[in-house]
Amino acid sequence: MGPFHPVPAARGSGAGCEGARKKWPEAVSRPAASGASANRTVELCGGTAELTREPASSGWRWTGVGADGVRGAADADVRYAMPEEAAAHAGAFLKGHSRVDDAAMRREADDFFGTEDRVGDEGPWGRG
């Protein structure tokens, strides 16, 4: 489905494109002012990624560090058309490089559920 195009209206009636922009200003993205940074940050699963718009290609790239300390980035020849697409790829990387603190998880579960019904002292996934 394409962009919204209101039915042409008489000049000055406010029912055309200008009227739609006034009624739904968030529906139209405006280019950032020249010199303004278009970079964005994604924080997920204990890691952080930065989305960067490259002026030469108008494409988006990402670089990040997962919670486990592993660094990652979009492949050198990959440019994403939309920042949301770059964020999705960065988010998948961050999710894959999250870290679970077993001891903290055990304490939180014990505080919430108690320790009376605990079967053993193994980790949350049955690992010692």
C-alpha positions, 0 to 999 in steps of 0.5 A: 500500500502506498503513501496517503494521498488525500483527495484534491480539495479547493485551494485554501480549504485545509483538506489537502496535503497541508491539512493532513500534515497538520492533523497527523504531523507524526505520519510524515518524517522530515529530514534532519536539519543539516549538520544534525546527527542522525545516529541512534542507540539501541540498548537491549539484553545488556548490550548496546548498538549504535545505528549510523546513517552514512551520508554518501549512500543514505544507508544505515549501518550498525556496530555494537557490543553484546553483554558478553563483550563480543563486538559486532557490526553489519557486513562491510558491504551491507547498507539498510534502507531504513533505521528500523531495519538496521535496528532489527539486525542489531537487536538480533545480534544483541539478543544472541550475545546476552549474558545470564547471571545464574546466581542473580537469577537464582536469588531472585527466584528464591526471593519470589518463590521461596526455597522450600520446593527446590529440588536440587542445587543445580543451575536453572537449566540443570547444569551444575 
